[in-house]
Amino acid sequence: MQIKVTFRNSEPRDEIKQHAEEKIEKIKKFMQSPVQVGFVLSSGYYCVDNLPIKLIEPYLDLYKKDDISGYSNIAIGVDIRSTLNFDNCRAIIEKLKTHGYEVKLLFITADKQIVLQRYQETRNAHPLTMMKNVKSKTSKKSISLEESVDLEFSLLEPLRRIADIVIDTTNTNVHELRQQIFSLFSIGNKESQHKLLLRIISFGFSKGIPTDVDLLLDVRFLPNPHFDINLRPLTGMDKPVKEFLESKKATVVFWERLSSLMDFLVPEYTKEGKSYLTIGVGCTGGRHRSVMIAEKIKEHFEAKGYRCIVEHRDIYLPHV
């Protein structure tokens, strides 16, 4: 698990509480790796790794007092070894809010089998396999990798329940995750940007529904380019497929109504304080219709100044 802390303290210290614009953002992940800390370091944050949760508040007090390194943004990484009880996280977050901090919790997860596969590929030992206080709770002298991952999922569930944002990295590579983290946390001229980040995922229902979507759109009712032998090998990003779909009345009517609905919903989500919205768009195979609509949503909101990420999960997978 990693915790990202960002805050600005450019105002006089006696005015910090009144005009606090500090932000704490906790990043949870199941693989013990410095990759995400490295990403936020590249984004302009002062990074501290493996800080026990109970030391976050004392550390921030010290940071403000001594103006450490002159940074105005901080990223703090916290490993699961720092505590086996995350139930008190909500109380800690609420306390920080009362001190003027704006708190956001980002929970990064993946399917259990993918987590196991990542550990096996990197040949890293799971931290819980080496903790004596974990072993003592079982009849065994040690616990297996699979048991460790199961226990980690269970221990971190309190964080998932209170998370503001959940990202499932099951089908995400390190470069795509880097892009998402940069989009969420990069320091720049954000005055001209909307706070809400839109993540649009195209997928095929035949390959399973994404687990981390806020809005789910089923576009299987649209005419299917798969049945046109000339369009079948193409994707929804290719011009002939776009022209085929956009020439159909069902697509035209659907897009008019969808864009109108989204133009209403997205600003309302922003007003509600949501900073990250994931939209899933599914068709049968995830190659044509869902890809085309996902791209249209991205283009539509980028033109309005929103930050957008599009992922075509199944675009190159064989059609079943």
C-alpha positions in Angstrom: 0.0 0.0 0.0 1.2 3.5 -0.8 0.0 6.8 0.5 0.4 10.0 -1.5 0.3 13.3 0.3 0.2 16.6 -1.5 -0.3 20.0 0.0 0.5 23.7 -0.5 1.8 25.8 2.3 2.8 28.9 0.6 0.6 31.0 2.9 1.8 32.4 6.2 1.7 29.6 8.8 -0.8 31.5 11.0 -3.2 31.5 8.0 -2.8 27.9 7.0 -5.8 26.6 9.0 -8.0 29.3 7.6 -7.0 28.9 4.0 -5.7 25.4 3.9 -5.4 24.0 0.4 -3.5 20.9 1.4 -4.4 17.6 -0.1 -3.6 14.1 1.1 -4.1 11.3 -1.4 -3.5 7.6 -0.4 -2.6 5.2 -3.0 -3.1 1.5 -2.3 -1.6 -1.3 -4.3 -1.3 -5.0 -3.8 2.3 -5.4 -5.1 5.1 -4.2 -3.0 7.0 -2.0 -5.5 8.4 1.5 -5.6 6.9 2.1 -9.1 4.0 4.3 -8.0 6.3 6.3 -5.7 8.6 6.8 -8.6 5.7 8.1 -10.7 4.7 10.7 -8.2 8.3 11.7 -7.6 8.6 12.4 -11.4 5.4 14.5 -11.0 7.1 16.9 -8.7 6.4 15.4 -5.2 8.7 15.0 -2.3 8.5 11.2 -1.6 8.8 9.3 1.7 8.4 5.5 1.5 7.3 3.0 4.2 6.0 5.5 6.7 3.8 4.0 9.4 0.2 5.3 9.3 0.4 6.6 12.9 3.4 8.8 11.9 1.7 10.6 9.1 0.2 13.4 11.2 3.5 13.9 13.2 5.4 13.9 10.0 3.2 16.6 8.4 3.5 18.7 11.5 7.3 18.4 11.2 7.2 19.1 7.5 5.2 22.4 8.0 7.4 23.4 10.9 10.8 22.9 9.2 9.7 23.5 5.6 11.5 20.3 4.5 13.3 20.6 1.1 11.2 23.5 0.0 8.6 21.2 -1.6 5.0 22.1 -1.6 3.8 18.6 -2.4 4.5 15.3 -0.7 4.0 11.6 -1.5 4.2 9.2 1.3 4.4 5.4 0.7 3.1 3.1 3.4 3.8 -0.6 3.3 1.4 -3.2 4.7 4.2 -4.1 7.1 3.6 -0.9 9.0 0.4 -2.2 10.5 -2.0 -5.1 10.3 -5.0 -3.0 11.4 -6.3 -0.5 8.9 -9.6 -0.1 10.7 -8.5 3.2 12.3 -7.7 4.8 8.9 -11.0 6.5 8.7 -10.5 8.2 12.1 -7.0 9.4 11.0 -8.4 10.8 7.8 -11.2 12.6 9.5 -8.7 14.1 12.0 -6.5 15.4 9.2 -9.6 17.0 7.6 -10.3 18.9 10.8 -6.8 20.3 10.6 -7.5 21.8 7.2 -6.4 19.0 4.8 -8.4 17.9 1.8 -8.2 14.1 1.9 -8.6 11.7 -1.1 -8.0 7.9 -1.0 -7.1 6.0 -4.2 -7.2 2.2 -3.9 -5.3 0.3 -6.6 -6.2 -3.4 -6.9 -6.1 -6.4 -9.2 -7.6 -9.8 -9.5 -6.0 -12.3 -7.0 -4.6 -14.5 -9.8 -2.9 -11.5 -11.4 -1.4 -10.5 -8.1 0.0 -14.0 -7.6 1.3 -14.0 -11.1 3.1 -10.7 -10.6 4.8 -12.0 -7.4 5.8 -15.2 -9.2 7.2 -13.2 -12.2 9.3 -10.9 -10.0 10.2 -13.6 -7.6 9.6 -11.3 -4.7 8.6 -12.7 -1.3 5.3 -11.4 0.0 5.9 -9.3 3.2 3.4 -11.2 5.2 5.2 -14.5 4.7 8.0 -13.1 6.9 6.1 -11.5 9.7 6.2 -13.3 13.0 3.0 -11.9 14.3 1.2 -13.3 11.3 2.7 -16.7 11.6 1.8 -16.9 15.2 -1.9 -16.7 14.4 -1.7 -19.9 12.4 -0.8 -23.5 13.2 1.9 -23.3 10.6 5.5 -22.1 10.9 5.0 -20.0 7.8 2.2 -19.1 5.3 2.2 -19.6 1.6 2.2 -16.8 -1.0 -1.5 -17.5 -1.8 -2.4 -17.4 1.9 -0.4 -14.1 2.2 -2.3 -12.5 -0.7 -5.7 -13.7 0.7 -4.8 -12.1 4.1 -3.6 -8.9 2.5 -6.9 -8.6 0.6 -8.7 -9.0 3.9 -6.5 -6.6 5.9 -6.8 -3.9 3.3 -10.6 -4.2 2.8 -11.3 -1.3 5.3 -9.3 1.0 2.9 -11.2 -0.2 -0.1 -14.5 0.5 1.6 -13.6 4.2 2.2 -11.7 4.8 -1.0 -12.7 7.8 -3.1 -11.2 6.2 -6.2 -10.7 2.5 -7.1 -8.4 1.5 -10.0 -8.3 -2.2 -11.1 -4.9 -2.9 -12.8 -5.8 -6.4 -13.8 -5.6 -5.5 -17.5 -3.3 -2.4 -17.1 0.4 -2.4 -17.8 2.9 -0.2 -16.0 2.9 2.4 -18.7 -0.9 2.8 -18.7 -0.8 3.0 -14.9 1.9 5.7 -15.2 -0.4 7.7 -17.5 -3.3 7.5 -15.1 -1.2 8.5 -12.1 0.3 11.5 -14.1 -3.2 12.5 -15.1 -4.4 12.4 -11.5 -1.5 13.9 -9.7 0.9 15.8 -12.0 1.6 19.3 -10.9 1.0 21.9 -13.5 -1.3 24.6 -14.6 -4.5 23.0 -13.3 -6.4 26.3 -13.0 -7.6 25.8 -16.6 -8.5 22.1 -16.1 -11.6 20.5 -14.7 -11.0 18.7 -11.4 -12.8 15.6 -12.7 -10.7 13.0 -14.6 -12.6 10.8 -17.0 -11.4 7.2 -17.6 -13.2 5.5 -20.5 -12.8 1.7 -20.9 -14.0 -0.2 -24.0 -14.5 -3.9 -23.5 -16.2 -7.0 -24.8 -19.0 -8.6 -22.7 -17.8 -12.0 -24.0 -14.5 -11.4 -22.1 -16.1 -10.2 -18.8 -17.3 -6.8 -17.4 -14.7 -4.5 -15.8 -15.1 -4.4 -12.0 -14.1 -0.8 -11.3 -16.6 1.2 -13.4 -18.9 3.9 -12.2 -21.1 4.0 -15.3 -21.7 1.1 -17.6 -22.9 1.4 -21.2 -24.1 -1.5 -23.3 -23.9 -0.7 -27.0 -24.6 -4.2 -28.4 -27.8 -2.8 -29.8 -25.9 -0.8 -32.5 -25.3 -2.4 -35.9 -22.4 -4.8 -35.7 -19.5 -4.2 -38.2 -18.3 -7.7 -37.4 -20.8 -9.0 -39.9 -19.2 -7.0 -42.7 -16.3 -9.0 -44.0 -14.4 -5.9 -45.0 -14.8 -4.2 -41.6 -14.3 -7.4 -39.5 -10.5 -7.1 -39.3 -10.6 -3.4 -38.5 -11.3 -1.7 -35.2 -13.5 1.2 -34.0 -10.6 3.5 -34.4 -10.5 3.0 -38.1 -12.3 5.4 -40.4 -14.4 2.9 -42.4 -15.8 1.5 -39.1 -16.6 5.0 -37.8 -18.3 5.9 -41.0 -20.3 2.7 -41.0 -21.6 3.3 -37.5 -22.1 7.0 -37.8 -24.3 6.4 -41.0 -26.8 4.4 -38.9 -29.8 6.1 -37.4 -29.5 4.2 -34.2 -26.0 5.5 -33.6 -27.0 9.1 -34.4 -30.0 9.0 -32.0 -28.0 7.2 -29.3 -25.1 9.6 -29.4 -27.4 12.7 -29.3 -29.1 11.3 -26.1 -25.9 10.0 -24.5 -23.9 13.2 -25.0 -26.8 15.2 -23.6 -27.0 12.9 -20.6 -23.3 12.9 -20.0 -23.1 16.7 -20.3 -25.6 16.9 -17.4 -24.0 14.1 -15.3 -20.3 15.0 -15.4 -20.7 18.6 -14.1 -23.0 17.2 -11.4 -20.4 14.6 -10.3 -17.8 17.4 -10.2 -20.0 19.5 -8.0 -20.5 16.5 -5.7 -16.7 16.4 -5.2 -15.9 13.4 -7.4 -12.4 13.6 -8.9 -12.3 10.4 -10.9 -15.1 8.9 -13.1 -14.7 5.6 -14.9 -17.1 4.8 -17.8 -17.3 1.3 -19.2 -18.5 0.9 -22.8 -19.2 -2.7 -23.8 -20.1 -4.5 -27.0 -19.9 -8.2 -27.9 -16.2 -8.5 -28.7 -14.8 -5.1 -27.6 -13.3 -4.4 -31.1 -15.7 -2.1 -33.0 -18.8 -0.5 -31.4 -17.5 0.0 -27.9 -14.2 1.3 -29.2 -15.8 3.9 -31.5 -18.2 5.1 -28.7 -15.4 5.3 -26.1 -13.3 7.4 -28.5 -16.3 9.7 -29.2 -16.8 10.2 -25.4 -13.1 11.0 -25.0 -13.1 13.5 -27.9 -16.3 15.1 -26.7 -15.1 15.9 -23.2 -11.5 16.7 -24.2 -13.0 19.5 -26.3 -14.7 20.8 -23.1 -11.4 20.9 -21.2 -11.7 17.6 -19.2 -8.7 15.3 -18.7 -9.5 12.0 -20.3 -7.9 8.5 -20.4 -9.2 5.9 -22.8 -8.4 2.2 -22.5 -9.4 -0.4 -25.2 -9.1 -3.5 -23.1 -10.1 -6.1 -25.7 -9.5 -4.4 -29.0 -6.9 -6.9 -30.2 -8.2 -10.0 -28.5 -9.6 -12.7 -30.8 -13.4 -12.6 -31.2 -15.1 -15.6 -29.5 
